[in-house]
């Protein structure tokens, strides 16, 4: 799972498209059904990485058909 900022396209005052990095970090991963997902997280990188680890654990539980542990529930 990757945690990074995505590129956002905006229209400038003169009508031209402007690229800039997003304010939030995104978790980019393949879910249990192999679909590519982009999940918006937080503006803080360290907190976003922590949340992405939890999402990864939830994804692994779903892929394996296991029961949720109390800390994930």
PDB file of N, CA, C, O and CB in Angstrom:
ATOM      1  N   UNK A   1       0.845  -1.161   0.000  1.00  0.00           N
ATOM      2  CA  UNK A   1       0.000   0.000   0.000  1.00  0.00           C
ATOM      3  C   UNK A   1       0.897   1.234   0.000  1.00  0.00           C
ATOM      4  O   UNK A   1       1.836   1.341   0.789  1.00  0.00           O
ATOM      5  CB  UNK A   1      -0.965  -0.008   1.215  1.00  0.00           C
ATOM      6  N   UNK A   2       0.590   2.153  -0.894  1.00  0.00           N
ATOM      7  CA  UNK A   2       1.356   3.388  -0.987  1.00  0.00           C
ATOM      8  C   UNK A   2       0.554   4.525  -0.376  1.00  0.00           C
ATOM      9  O   UNK A   2      -0.669   4.581  -0.510  1.00  0.00           O
ATOM     10  CB  UNK A   2       1.723   3.704  -2.455  1.00  0.00           C
ATOM     11  N   UNK A   3       1.255   5.431   0.295  1.00  0.00           N
ATOM     12  CA  UNK A   3       0.642   6.641   0.822  1.00  0.00           C
ATOM     13  C   UNK A   3       1.329   7.810   0.138  1.00  0.00           C
ATOM     14  O   UNK A   3       2.537   8.006   0.278  1.00  0.00           O
ATOM     15  CB  UNK A   3       0.764   6.729   2.395  1.00  0.00           C
ATOM     16  N   UNK A   4       0.537   8.594  -0.613  1.00  0.00           N
ATOM     17  CA  UNK A   4       1.130   9.732  -1.309  1.00  0.00           C
ATOM     18  C   UNK A   4       0.064  10.762  -1.620  1.00  0.00           C
ATOM     19  O   UNK A   4      -1.134  10.517  -1.478  1.00  0.00           O
ATOM     20  CB  UNK A   4       1.833   9.282  -2.599  1.00  0.00           C
ATOM     21  N   UNK A   5       0.541  11.930  -2.052  1.00  0.00           N
ATOM     22  CA  UNK A   5      -0.369  12.981  -2.488  1.00  0.00           C
ATOM     23  C   UNK A   5      -0.618  12.812  -3.974  1.00  0.00           C
ATOM     24  O   UNK A   5       0.289  12.455  -4.726  1.00  0.00           O
ATOM     25  CB  UNK A   5       0.203  14.395  -2.174  1.00  0.00           C
ATOM     26  N   UNK A   6      -1.840  13.067  -4.395  1.00  0.00           N
ATOM     27  CA  UNK A   6      -2.198  12.981  -5.801  1.00  0.00           C
ATOM     28  C   UNK A   6      -2.129  14.363  -6.436  1.00  0.00           C
ATOM     29  O   UNK A   6      -2.075  15.374  -5.736  1.00  0.00           O
ATOM     30  CB  UNK A   6      -3.603  12.374  -5.970  1.00  0.00           C
ATOM     31  N   UNK A   7      -2.132  14.400  -7.747  1.00  0.00           N
ATOM     32  CA  UNK A   7      -2.133  15.657  -8.482  1.00  0.00           C
ATOM     33  C   UNK A   7      -3.573  16.081  -8.718  1.00  0.00           C
ATOM     34  O   UNK A   7      -4.397  15.288  -9.173  1.00  0.00           O
ATOM     35  CB  UNK A   7      -1.364  15.525  -9.825  1.00  0.00           C
ATOM     36  N   UNK A   8      -3.870  17.336  -8.404  1.00  0.00           N
ATOM     37  CA  UNK A   8      -5.201  17.894  -8.582  1.00  0.00           C
ATOM     38  C   UNK A   8      -5.139  18.913  -9.708  1.00  0.00           C
ATOM     39  O   UNK A   8      -4.230  19.742  -9.752  1.00  0.00           O
ATOM     40  CB  UNK A   8      -5.729  18.540  -7.263  1.00  0.00           C
ATOM     41  N   UNK A   9      -6.100  18.854 -10.616  1.00  0.00           N
ATOM     42  CA  UNK A   9      -6.185  19.799 -11.722  1.00  0.00           C
ATOM     43  C   UNK A   9      -7.266  20.824 -11.409  1.00  0.00           C
ATOM     44  O   UNK A   9      -8.397  20.466 -11.080  1.00  0.00           O
ATOM     45  CB  UNK A   9      -6.482  19.070 -13.064  1.00  0.00           C
ATOM     46  N   UNK A  10      -6.910  22.100 -11.514  1.00  0.00           N
ATOM     47  CA  UNK A  10      -7.860  23.179 -11.277  1.00  0.00           C
ATOM     48  C   UNK A  10      -7.854  24.121 -12.462  1.00  0.00           C
ATOM     49  O   UNK A  10      -6.881  24.181 -13.213  1.00  0.00           O
ATOM     50  CB  UNK A  10      -7.527  23.938  -9.976  1.00  0.00           C
ATOM     51  N   UNK A  11      -8.935  24.850 -12.626  1.00  0.00           N
ATOM     52  CA  UNK A  11      -8.999  25.879 -13.660  1.00  0.00           C
ATOM     53  C   UNK A  11      -8.512  27.189 -13.055  1.00  0.00           C
ATOM     54  O   UNK A  11      -8.993  27.619 -12.007  1.00  0.00           O
ATOM     55  CB  UNK A  11     -10.450  26.026 -14.232  1.00  0.00           C
ATOM     56  N   UNK A  12      -7.560  27.812 -13.723  1.00  0.00           N
ATOM     57  CA  UNK A  12      -7.044  29.086 -13.253  1.00  0.00           C
ATOM     58  C   UNK A  12      -7.963  30.223 -13.643  1.00  0.00           C
ATOM     59  O   UNK A  12      -8.996  30.006 -14.276  1.00  0.00           O
ATOM     60  CB  UNK A  12      -5.653  29.330 -13.801  1.00  0.00           C
ATOM     61  N   UNK A  13      -7.589  31.443 -13.265  1.00  0.00           N
ATOM     62  CA  UNK A  13      -8.395  32.618 -13.574  1.00  0.00           C
ATOM     63  C   UNK A  13      -8.463  32.865 -15.078  1.00  0.00           C
ATOM     64  O   UNK A  13      -9.458  33.393 -15.575  1.00  0.00           O
ATOM     65  CB  UNK A  13      -7.830  33.845 -12.867  1.00  0.00           C
ATOM     66  N   UNK A  14      -7.416  32.488 -15.802  1.00  0.00           N
ATOM     67  CA  UNK A  14      -7.387  32.691 -17.250  1.00  0.00           C
ATOM     68  C   UNK A  14      -7.967  31.502 -18.018  1.00  0.00           C
ATOM     69  O   UNK A  14      -7.942  31.495 -19.249  1.00  0.00           O
ATOM     70  CB  UNK A  14      -5.962  32.945 -17.706  1.00  0.00           C
ATOM     71  N   UNK A  15      -8.488  30.502 -17.313  1.00  0.00           N
ATOM     72  CA  UNK A  15      -9.107  29.357 -17.964  1.00  0.00           C
ATOM     73  C   UNK A  15      -8.167  28.197 -18.212  1.00  0.00           C
ATOM     74  O   UNK A  15      -8.612  27.137 -18.652  1.00  0.00           O
ATOM     75  CB  UNK A  15      -9.693  29.780 -19.246  1.00  0.00           C
ATOM     76  N   UNK A  16      -6.882  28.360 -17.945  1.00  0.00           N
ATOM     77  CA  UNK A  16      -5.921  27.267 -18.135  1.00  0.00           C
ATOM     78  C   UNK A  16      -5.972  26.316 -16.954  1.00  0.00           C
ATOM     79  O   UNK A  16      -6.304  26.697 -15.831  1.00  0.00           O
ATOM     80  CB  UNK A  16      -4.489  27.817 -18.317  1.00  0.00           C
ATOM     81  N   UNK A  17      -5.635  25.071 -17.240  1.00  0.00           N
ATOM     82  CA  UNK A  17      -5.617  24.057 -16.179  1.00  0.00           C
ATOM     83  C   UNK A  17      -4.304  24.156 -15.410  1.00  0.00           C
ATOM     84  O   UNK A  17      -3.232  24.271 -16.003  1.00  0.00           O
ATOM     85  CB  UNK A  17      -5.802  22.625 -16.767  1.00  0.00           C
ATOM     86  N   UNK A  18      -4.403  24.109 -14.106  1.00  0.00           N
ATOM     87  CA  UNK A  18      -3.237  24.192 -13.228  1.00  0.00           C
ATOM     88  C   UNK A  18      -3.134  22.891 -12.448  1.00  0.00           C
ATOM     89  O   UNK A  18      -4.133  22.407 -11.915  1.00  0.00           O
ATOM     90  CB  UNK A  18      -3.333  25.421 -12.262  1.00  0.00           C
ATOM     91  N   UNK A  19      -1.927  22.317 -12.377  1.00  0.00           N
ATOM     92  CA  UNK A  19      -1.689  21.118 -11.571  1.00  0.00           C
ATOM     93  C   UNK A  19      -1.084  21.530 -10.242  1.00  0.00           C
ATOM     94  O   UNK A  19      -0.216  22.400 -10.177  1.00  0.00           O
ATOM     95  CB  UNK A  19      -0.760  20.115 -12.311  1.00  0.00           C
ATOM     96  N   UNK A  20      -1.559  20.887  -9.185  1.00  0.00           N
ATOM     97  CA  UNK A  20      -0.968  21.101  -7.864  1.00  0.00           C
ATOM     98  C   UNK A  20      -1.151  19.835  -7.046  1.00  0.00           C
ATOM     99  O   UNK A  20      -2.055  19.050  -7.329  1.00  0.00           O
ATOM    100  CB  UNK A  20      -1.610  22.330  -7.142  1.00  0.00           C
ATOM    101  N   UNK A  21      -0.312  19.616  -6.035  1.00  0.00           N
ATOM    102  CA  UNK A  21      -0.500  18.433  -5.187  1.00  0.00           C
ATOM    103  C   UNK A  21      -1.728  18.613  -4.290  1.00  0.00           C
ATOM    104  O   UNK A  21      -2.070  19.729  -3.899  1.00  0.00           O
ATOM    105  CB  UNK A  21       0.764  18.172  -4.324  1.00  0.00           C
ATOM    106  N   UNK A  22      -2.372  17.506  -3.977  1.00  0.00           N
ATOM    107  CA  UNK A  22      -3.548  17.550  -3.107  1.00  0.00           C
ATOM    108  C   UNK A  22      -3.142  17.917  -1.686  1.00  0.00           C
ATOM    109  O   UNK A  22      -1.982  17.764  -1.305  1.00  0.00           O
ATOM    110  CB  UNK A  22      -4.286  16.198  -3.119  1.00  0.00           C
ATOM    111  N   UNK A  23      -4.091  18.395  -0.914  1.00  0.00           N
ATOM    112  CA  UNK A  23      -3.800  18.739   0.477  1.00  0.00           C
ATOM    113  C   UNK A  23      -3.766  17.493   1.353  1.00  0.00           C
ATOM    114  O   UNK A  23      -3.043  17.451   2.349  1.00  0.00           O
ATOM    115  CB  UNK A  23      -4.839  19.730   1.010  1.00  0.00           C
ATOM    116  N   UNK A  24      -4.548  16.478   0.985  1.00  0.00           N
ATOM    117  CA  UNK A  24      -4.602  15.236   1.750  1.00  0.00           C
ATOM    118  C   UNK A  24      -3.678  14.188   1.146  1.00  0.00           C
ATOM    119  O   UNK A  24      -3.317  14.250  -0.029  1.00  0.00           O
ATOM    120  CB  UNK A  24      -6.037  14.704   1.808  1.00  0.00           C
ATOM    121  N   UNK A  25      -3.311  13.236   1.974  1.00  0.00           N
ATOM    122  CA  UNK A  25      -2.604  12.053   1.492  1.00  0.00           C
ATOM    123  C   UNK A  25      -3.640  11.006   1.125  1.00  0.00           C
ATOM    124  O   UNK A  25      -4.737  10.983   1.682  1.00  0.00           O
ATOM    125  CB  UNK A  25      -1.601  11.506   2.563  1.00  0.00           C
ATOM    126  N   UNK A  26      -3.287  10.141   0.186  1.00  0.00           N
ATOM    127  CA  UNK A  26      -4.177   9.081  -0.271  1.00  0.00           C
ATOM    128  C   UNK A  26      -3.500   7.737  -0.098  1.00  0.00           C
ATOM    129  O   UNK A  26      -2.297   7.612  -0.329  1.00  0.00           O
ATOM    130  CB  UNK A  26      -4.584   9.296  -1.740  1.00  0.00           C
ATOM    131  N   UNK A  27      -4.263   6.728   0.306  1.00  0.00           N
ATOM    132  CA  UNK A  27      -3.781   5.350   0.329  1.00  0.00           C
ATOM    133  C   UNK A  27      -4.182   4.728  -0.997  1.00  0.00           C
ATOM    134  O   UNK A  27      -5.361   4.722  -1.351  1.00  0.00           O
ATOM    135  CB  UNK A  27      -4.364   4.536   1.556  1.00  0.00           C
ATOM    136  N   UNK A  28      -3.217   4.208  -1.728  1.00  0.00           N
ATOM    137  CA  UNK A  28      -3.473   3.585  -3.021  1.00  0.00           C
ATOM    138  C   UNK A  28      -3.152   2.111  -2.884  1.00  0.00           C
ATOM    139  O   UNK A  28      -2.023   1.736  -2.569  1.00  0.00           O
ATOM    140  CB  UNK A  28      -2.632   4.250  -4.165  1.00  0.00           C
ATOM    141  N   UNK A  29      -4.163   1.268  -3.126  1.00  0.00           N
ATOM    142  CA  UNK A  29      -3.989  -0.163  -2.902  1.00  0.00           C
ATOM    143  C   UNK A  29      -4.981  -0.952  -3.740  1.00  0.00           C
ATOM    144  O   UNK A  29      -5.953  -0.401  -4.256  1.00  0.00           O
ATOM    145  CB  UNK A  29      -4.155  -0.505  -1.415  1.00  0.00           C
ATOM    146  N   UNK A  30      -4.728  -2.235  -3.867  1.00  0.00           N
ATOM    147  CA  UNK A  30      -5.667  -3.157  -4.509  1.00  0.00           C
ATOM    148  C   UNK A  30      -6.439  -3.850  -3.398  1.00  0.00           C
ATOM    149  O   UNK A  30      -5.847  -4.435  -2.490  1.00  0.00           O
ATOM    150  CB  UNK A  30      -4.927  -4.203  -5.439  1.00  0.00           C
ATOM    151  N   UNK A  31      -7.760  -3.782  -3.472  1.00  0.00           N
ATOM    152  CA  UNK A  31      -8.571  -4.383  -2.414  1.00  0.00           C
ATOM    153  C   UNK A  31      -8.660  -5.899  -2.591  1.00  0.00           C
ATOM    154  O   UNK A  31      -7.988  -6.469  -3.450  1.00  0.00           O
ATOM    155  CB  UNK A  31      -9.980  -3.768  -2.402  1.00  0.00           C
ATOM    156  N   UNK A  32      -9.485  -6.541  -1.781  1.00  0.00           N
ATOM    157  CA  UNK A  32      -9.576  -8.004  -1.765  1.00  0.00           C
ATOM    158  C   UNK A  32     -10.039  -8.569  -3.096  1.00  0.00           C
ATOM    159  O   UNK A  32      -9.760  -9.730  -3.396  1.00  0.00           O
ATOM    160  CB  UNK A  32     -10.516  -8.454  -0.672  1.00  0.00           C
ATOM    161  N   UNK A  33     -10.750  -7.767  -3.913  1.00  0.00           N
ATOM    162  CA  UNK A  33     -11.219  -8.242  -5.215  1.00  0.00           C
ATOM    163  C   UNK A  33     -10.321  -7.773  -6.353  1.00  0.00           C
ATOM    164  O   UNK A  33     -10.707  -7.862  -7.519  1.00  0.00           O
ATOM    165  CB  UNK A  33     -12.643  -7.773  -5.460  1.00  0.00           C
ATOM    166  N   UNK A  34      -9.127  -7.273  -6.032  1.00  0.00           N
ATOM    167  CA  UNK A  34      -8.112  -6.810  -6.983  1.00  0.00           C
ATOM    168  C   UNK A  34      -8.504  -5.527  -7.701  1.00  0.00           C
ATOM    169  O   UNK A  34      -7.950  -5.228  -8.759  1.00  0.00           O
ATOM    170  CB  UNK A  34      -7.842  -7.882  -7.999  1.00  0.00           C
ATOM    171  N   UNK A  35      -9.439  -4.765  -7.157  1.00  0.00           N
ATOM    172  CA  UNK A  35      -9.807  -3.464  -7.716  1.00  0.00           C
ATOM    173  C   UNK A  35      -8.874  -2.404  -7.124  1.00  0.00           C
ATOM    174  O   UNK A  35      -8.588  -2.424  -5.927  1.00  0.00           O
ATOM    175  CB  UNK A  35     -11.314  -3.121  -7.420  1.00  0.00           C
ATOM    176  N   UNK A  36      -8.410  -1.494  -7.953  1.00  0.00           N
ATOM    177  CA  UNK A  36      -7.532  -0.424  -7.498  1.00  0.00           C
ATOM    178  C   UNK A  36      -8.353   0.619  -6.754  1.00  0.00           C
ATOM    179  O   UNK A  36      -9.359   1.111  -7.266  1.00  0.00           O
ATOM    180  CB  UNK A  36      -6.778   0.219  -8.688  1.00  0.00           C
ATOM    181  N   UNK A  37      -7.923   0.952  -5.550  1.00  0.00           N
ATOM    182  CA  UNK A  37      -8.642   1.914  -4.713  1.00  0.00           C
ATOM    183  C   UNK A  37      -7.738   3.086  -4.364  1.00  0.00           C
ATOM    184  O   UNK A  37      -6.535   2.920  -4.163  1.00  0.00           O
ATOM    185  CB  UNK A  37      -9.163   1.240  -3.429  1.00  0.00           C
ATOM    186  N   UNK A  38      -8.328   4.266  -4.294  1.00  0.00           N
ATOM    187  CA  UNK A  38      -7.648   5.471  -3.821  1.00  0.00           C
ATOM    188  C   UNK A  38      -8.485   6.025  -2.673  1.00  0.00           C
ATOM    189  O   UNK A  38      -9.566   6.573  -2.889  1.00  0.00           O
ATOM    190  CB  UNK A  38      -7.462   6.542  -4.980  1.00  0.00           C
ATOM    191  N   UNK A  39      -7.982   5.879  -1.464  1.00  0.00           N
ATOM    192  CA  UNK A  39      -8.724   6.256  -0.271  1.00  0.00           C
ATOM    193  C   UNK A  39      -8.147   7.548   0.309  1.00  0.00           C
ATOM    194  O   UNK A  39      -6.986   7.562   0.720  1.00  0.00           O
ATOM    195  CB  UNK A  39      -8.686   5.120   0.779  1.00  0.00           C
ATOM    196  N   UNK A  40      -8.926   8.638   0.355  1.00  0.00           N
ATOM    197  CA  UNK A  40      -8.411   9.873   0.958  1.00  0.00           C
ATOM    198  C   UNK A  40      -8.241   9.696   2.464  1.00  0.00           C
ATOM    199  O   UNK A  40      -9.111   9.151   3.142  1.00  0.00           O
ATOM    200  CB  UNK A  40      -9.357  11.063   0.662  1.00  0.00           C
ATOM    201  N   UNK A  41      -7.110  10.164   2.968  1.00  0.00           N
ATOM    202  CA  UNK A  41      -6.817  10.026   4.393  1.00  0.00           C
ATOM    203  C   UNK A  41      -6.755  11.408   5.044  1.00  0.00           C
ATOM    204  O   UNK A  41      -7.729  12.158   4.990  1.00  0.00           O
ATOM    205  CB  UNK A  41      -5.484   9.260   4.609  1.00  0.00           C
ATOM    206  N   UNK A  42      -5.643  11.744   5.647  1.00  0.00           N
ATOM    207  CA  UNK A  42      -5.503  12.992   6.393  1.00  0.00           C
ATOM    208  C   UNK A  42      -4.426  13.877   5.777  1.00  0.00           C
ATOM    209  O   UNK A  42      -3.759  13.479   4.821  1.00  0.00           O
ATOM    210  CB  UNK A  42      -5.173  12.704   7.862  1.00  0.00           C
ATOM    211  N   UNK A  43      -4.258  15.075   6.323  1.00  0.00           N
ATOM    212  CA  UNK A  43      -3.228  15.985   5.835  1.00  0.00           C
ATOM    213  C   UNK A  43      -1.862  15.685   6.442  1.00  0.00           C
ATOM    214  O   UNK A  43      -0.841  16.089   5.885  1.00  0.00           O
ATOM    215  CB  UNK A  43      -3.618  17.417   6.134  1.00  0.00           C
ATOM    216  N   UNK A  44      -1.826  14.986   7.569  1.00  0.00           N
ATOM    217  CA  UNK A  44      -0.575  14.629   8.236  1.00  0.00           C
ATOM    218  C   UNK A  44      -0.074  13.284   7.713  1.00  0.00           C
ATOM    219  O   UNK A  44      -0.821  12.306   7.702  1.00  0.00           O
ATOM    220  CB  UNK A  44      -0.767  14.577   9.773  1.00  0.00           C
ATOM    221  N   UNK A  45       1.188  13.229   7.280  1.00  0.00           N
ATOM    222  CA  UNK A  45       1.718  12.010   6.673  1.00  0.00           C
ATOM    223  C   UNK A  45       1.810  10.855   7.666  1.00  0.00           C
ATOM    224  O   UNK A  45       1.436   9.729   7.339  1.00  0.00           O
ATOM    225  CB  UNK A  45       3.082  12.281   6.083  1.00  0.00           C
ATOM    226  N   UNK A  46       2.298  11.118   8.858  1.00  0.00           N
ATOM    227  CA  UNK A  46       2.481  10.050   9.848  1.00  0.00           C
ATOM    228  C   UNK A  46       1.139   9.435  10.251  1.00  0.00           C
ATOM    229  O   UNK A  46       1.028   8.214  10.361  1.00  0.00           O
ATOM    230  CB  UNK A  46       3.206  10.593  11.094  1.00  0.00           C
ATOM    231  N   UNK A  47       0.132  10.263  10.468  1.00  0.00           N
ATOM    232  CA  UNK A  47      -1.193   9.751  10.820  1.00  0.00           C
ATOM    233  C   UNK A  47      -1.816   9.000   9.646  1.00  0.00           C
ATOM    234  O   UNK A  47      -2.516   8.007   9.843  1.00  0.00           O
ATOM    235  CB  UNK A  47      -2.113  10.900  11.262  1.00  0.00           C
ATOM    236  N   UNK A  48      -1.563   9.470   8.431  1.00  0.00           N
ATOM    237  CA  UNK A  48      -2.084   8.793   7.242  1.00  0.00           C
ATOM    238  C   UNK A  48      -1.441   7.427   7.056  1.00  0.00           C
ATOM    239  O   UNK A  48      -2.116   6.477   6.661  1.00  0.00           O
ATOM    240  CB  UNK A  48      -1.855   9.648   5.998  1.00  0.00           C
ATOM    241  N   UNK A  49      -0.151   7.315   7.335  1.00  0.00           N
ATOM    242  CA  UNK A  49       0.522   6.018   7.239  1.00  0.00           C
ATOM    243  C   UNK A  49      -0.033   5.045   8.272  1.00  0.00           C
ATOM    244  O   UNK A  49      -0.183   3.856   7.992  1.00  0.00           O
ATOM    245  CB  UNK A  49       2.038   6.181   7.427  1.00  0.00           C
ATOM    246  N   UNK A  50      -0.337   5.547   9.461  1.00  0.00           N
ATOM    247  CA  UNK A  50      -0.920   4.705  10.501  1.00  0.00           C
ATOM    248  C   UNK A  50      -2.299   4.204  10.073  1.00  0.00           C
ATOM    249  O   UNK A  50      -2.606   3.024  10.239  1.00  0.00           O
ATOM    250  CB  UNK A  50      -1.019   5.479  11.831  1.00  0.00           C
ATOM    251  N   UNK A  51      -3.119   5.080   9.531  1.00  0.00           N
ATOM    252  CA  UNK A  51      -4.440   4.670   9.047  1.00  0.00           C
ATOM    253  C   UNK A  51      -4.337   3.688   7.886  1.00  0.00           C
ATOM    254  O   UNK A  51      -5.154   2.774   7.777  1.00  0.00           O
ATOM    255  CB  UNK A  51      -5.246   5.891   8.619  1.00  0.00           C
ATOM    256  N   UNK A  52      -3.348   3.865   7.022  1.00  0.00           N
ATOM    257  CA  UNK A  52      -3.201   2.957   5.880  1.00  0.00           C
ATOM    258  C   UNK A  52      -2.831   1.549   6.343  1.00  0.00           C
ATOM    259  O   UNK A  52      -3.232   0.569   5.715  1.00  0.00           O
ATOM    260  CB  UNK A  52      -2.135   3.489   4.905  1.00  0.00           C
ATOM    261  N   UNK A  53      -2.074   1.440   7.430  1.00  0.00           N
ATOM    262  CA  UNK A  53      -1.762   0.110   7.978  1.00  0.00           C
ATOM    263  C   UNK A  53      -3.030  -0.570   8.495  1.00  0.00           C
ATOM    264  O   UNK A  53      -3.212  -1.773   8.309  1.00  0.00           O
ATOM    265  CB  UNK A  53      -0.715   0.220   9.115  1.00  0.00           C
ATOM    266  N   UNK A  54      -3.904   0.200   9.143  1.00  0.00           N
ATOM    267  CA  UNK A  54      -5.160  -0.361   9.638  1.00  0.00           C
ATOM    268  C   UNK A  54      -6.051  -0.798   8.477  1.00  0.00           C
ATOM    269  O   UNK A  54      -6.669  -1.861   8.533  1.00  0.00           O
ATOM    270  CB  UNK A  54      -5.898   0.663  10.518  1.00  0.00           C
ATOM    271  N   UNK A  55      -6.116   0.015   7.433  1.00  0.00           N
ATOM    272  CA  UNK A  55      -6.900  -0.348   6.250  1.00  0.00           C
ATOM    273  C   UNK A  55      -6.323  -1.602   5.601  1.00  0.00           C
ATOM    274  O   UNK A  55      -7.074  -2.457   5.132  1.00  0.00           O
ATOM    275  CB  UNK A  55      -6.930   0.819   5.235  1.00  0.00           C
ATOM    276  N   UNK A  56      -5.011  -1.717   5.570  1.00  0.00           N
ATOM    277  CA  UNK A  56      -4.376  -2.920   5.026  1.00  0.00           C
ATOM    278  C   UNK A  56      -4.732  -4.163   5.823  1.00  0.00           C
ATOM    279  O   UNK A  56      -4.967  -5.226   5.249  1.00  0.00           O
ATOM    280  CB  UNK A  56      -2.871  -2.748   4.995  1.00  0.00           C
ATOM    281  N   UNK A  57      -4.772  -4.034   7.139  1.00  0.00           N
ATOM    282  CA  UNK A  57      -5.163  -5.171   7.977  1.00  0.00           C
ATOM    283  C   UNK A  57      -6.610  -5.558   7.734  1.00  0.00           C
ATOM    284  O   UNK A  57      -6.933  -6.743   7.660  1.00  0.00           O
ATOM    285  CB  UNK A  57      -4.952  -4.844   9.455  1.00  0.00           C
ATOM    286  N   UNK A  58      -7.499  -4.551   7.609  1.00  0.00           N
ATOM    287  CA  UNK A  58      -8.908  -4.832   7.308  1.00  0.00           C
ATOM    288  C   UNK A  58      -9.055  -5.512   5.955  1.00  0.00           C
ATOM    289  O   UNK A  58      -9.871  -6.419   5.798  1.00  0.00           O
ATOM    290  CB  UNK A  58      -9.731  -3.540   7.335  1.00  0.00           C
ATOM    291  N   UNK A  59      -8.273  -5.078   4.989  1.00  0.00           N
ATOM    292  CA  UNK A  59      -8.308  -5.683   3.661  1.00  0.00           C
ATOM    293  C   UNK A  59      -7.856  -7.142   3.717  1.00  0.00           C
ATOM    294  O   UNK A  59      -8.437  -7.996   3.047  1.00  0.00           O
ATOM    295  CB  UNK A  59      -7.424  -4.888   2.688  1.00  0.00           C
ATOM    296  N   UNK A  60      -6.830  -7.431   4.503  1.00  0.00           N
ATOM    297  CA  UNK A  60      -6.350  -8.806   4.643  1.00  0.00           C
ATOM    298  C   UNK A  60      -7.372  -9.701   5.342  1.00  0.00           C
ATOM    299  O   UNK A  60      -7.530 -10.869   4.985  1.00  0.00           O
ATOM    300  CB  UNK A  60      -5.037  -8.824   5.414  1.00  0.00           C
ATOM    301  N   UNK A  61      -8.059  -9.150   6.331  1.00  0.00           N
ATOM    302  CA  UNK A  61      -9.103  -9.917   7.025  1.00  0.00           C
ATOM    303  C   UNK A  61     -10.233 -10.230   6.056  1.00  0.00           C
ATOM    304  O   UNK A  61     -10.746 -11.349   6.038  1.00  0.00           O
ATOM    305  CB  UNK A  61      -9.643  -9.136   8.256  1.00  0.00           C
ATOM    306  N   UNK A  62     -10.618  -9.258   5.260  1.00  0.00           N
ATOM    307  CA  UNK A  62     -11.701  -9.457   4.287  1.00  0.00           C
ATOM    308  C   UNK A  62     -11.295 -10.473   3.223  1.00  0.00           C
ATOM    309  O   UNK A  62     -12.108 -11.306   2.822  1.00  0.00           O
ATOM    310  CB  UNK A  62     -12.084  -8.120   3.621  1.00  0.00           C
ATOM    311  N   UNK A  63     -10.050 -10.413   2.766  1.00  0.00           N
ATOM    312  CA  UNK A  63      -9.585 -11.336   1.728  1.00  0.00           C
ATOM    313  C   UNK A  63      -9.528 -12.764   2.252  1.00  0.00           C
ATOM    314  O   UNK A  63      -9.809 -13.708   1.514  1.00  0.00           O
ATOM    315  CB  UNK A  63      -8.205 -10.911   1.212  1.00  0.00           C
ATOM    316  N   UNK A  64      -9.167 -12.927   3.520  1.00  0.00           N
ATOM    317  CA  UNK A  64      -9.055 -14.261   4.093  1.00  0.00           C
ATOM    318  C   UNK A  64     -10.354 -14.809   4.642  1.00  0.00           C
ATOM    319  O   UNK A  64     -10.429 -15.995   4.963  1.00  0.00           O
ATOM    320  CB  UNK A  64      -8.045 -14.254   5.167  1.00  0.00           C
ATOM    321  N   UNK A  65     -11.377 -13.983   4.760  1.00  0.00           N
ATOM    322  CA  UNK A  65     -12.644 -14.437   5.312  1.00  0.00           C
ATOM    323  C   UNK A  65     -12.582 -14.670   6.799  1.00  0.00           C
ATOM    324  O   UNK A  65     -13.375 -15.439   7.341  1.00  0.00           O
ATOM    325  CB  UNK A  65     -13.080 -15.688   4.633  1.00  0.00           C
ATOM    326  N   UNK A  66     -11.649 -14.018   7.469  1.00  0.00           N
ATOM    327  CA  UNK A  66     -11.486 -14.179   8.915  1.00  0.00           C
ATOM    328  C   UNK A  66     -12.482 -13.321   9.686  1.00  0.00           C
ATOM    329  O   UNK A  66     -13.229 -12.532   9.107  1.00  0.00           O
ATOM    330  CB  UNK A  66     -10.060 -13.824   9.332  1.00  0.00           C
ATOM    331  N   UNK A  67     -12.472 -13.493  11.004  1.00  0.00           N
ATOM    332  CA  UNK A  67     -13.309 -12.710  11.905  1.00  0.00           C
ATOM    333  C   UNK A  67     -12.498 -11.505  12.366  1.00  0.00           C
ATOM    334  O   UNK A  67     -11.294 -11.607  12.602  1.00  0.00           O
ATOM    335  CB  UNK A  67     -13.800 -13.567  13.126  1.00  0.00           C
ATOM    336  N   UNK A  68     -13.174 -10.355  12.494  1.00  0.00           N
ATOM    337  CA  UNK A  68     -12.492  -9.142  12.955  1.00  0.00           C
ATOM    338  C   UNK A  68     -12.006  -9.312  14.388  1.00  0.00           C
ATOM    339  O   UNK A  68     -12.711  -9.856  15.238  1.00  0.00           O
ATOM    340  CB  UNK A  68     -13.426  -7.922  12.855  1.00  0.00           C
ATOM    341  N   UNK A  69     -10.816  -8.849  14.634  1.00  0.00           N
ATOM    342  CA  UNK A  69     -10.283  -8.827  16.005  1.00  0.00           C
ATOM    343  C   UNK A  69     -10.882  -7.626  16.721  1.00  0.00           C
ATOM    344  O   UNK A  69     -11.348  -6.694  16.066  1.00  0.00           O
ATOM    345  CB  UNK A  69      -8.706  -8.764  16.015  1.00  0.00           C
ATOM    346  N   UNK A  70     -10.879  -7.624  18.064  1.00  0.00           N
ATOM    347  CA  UNK A  70     -11.484  -6.497  18.803  1.00  0.00           C
ATOM    348  C   UNK A  70     -10.842  -5.156  18.498  1.00  0.00           C
ATOM    349  O   UNK A  70     -11.529  -4.134  18.506  1.00  0.00           O
ATOM    350  CB  UNK A  70     -11.397  -6.751  20.283  1.00  0.00           C
ATOM    351  N   UNK A  71      -9.528  -5.131  18.226  1.00  0.00           N
ATOM    352  CA  UNK A  71      -8.886  -3.846  17.944  1.00  0.00           C
ATOM    353  C   UNK A  71      -9.283  -3.291  16.568  1.00  0.00           C
ATOM    354  O   UNK A  71      -9.200  -2.082  16.354  1.00  0.00           O
ATOM    355  CB  UNK A  71      -7.369  -3.994  18.023  1.00  0.00           C
ATOM    356  N   UNK A  72      -9.709  -4.146  15.639  1.00  0.00           N
ATOM    357  CA  UNK A  72     -10.162  -3.673  14.324  1.00  0.00           C
ATOM    358  C   UNK A  72     -11.652  -3.379  14.297  1.00  0.00           C
ATOM    359  O   UNK A  72     -12.120  -2.586  13.480  1.00  0.00           O
ATOM    360  CB  UNK A  72      -9.831  -4.698  13.260  1.00  0.00           C
ATOM    361  N   UNK A  73     -12.392  -4.016  15.184  1.00  0.00           N
ATOM    362  CA  UNK A  73     -13.835  -3.799  15.224  1.00  0.00           C
ATOM    363  C   UNK A  73     -14.124  -2.422  15.731  1.00  0.00           C
ATOM    364  O   UNK A  73     -15.288  -2.036  15.842  1.00  0.00           O
ATOM    365  CB  UNK A  73     -14.531  -4.841  16.093  1.00  0.00           C
TER     366      UNK A  73
END
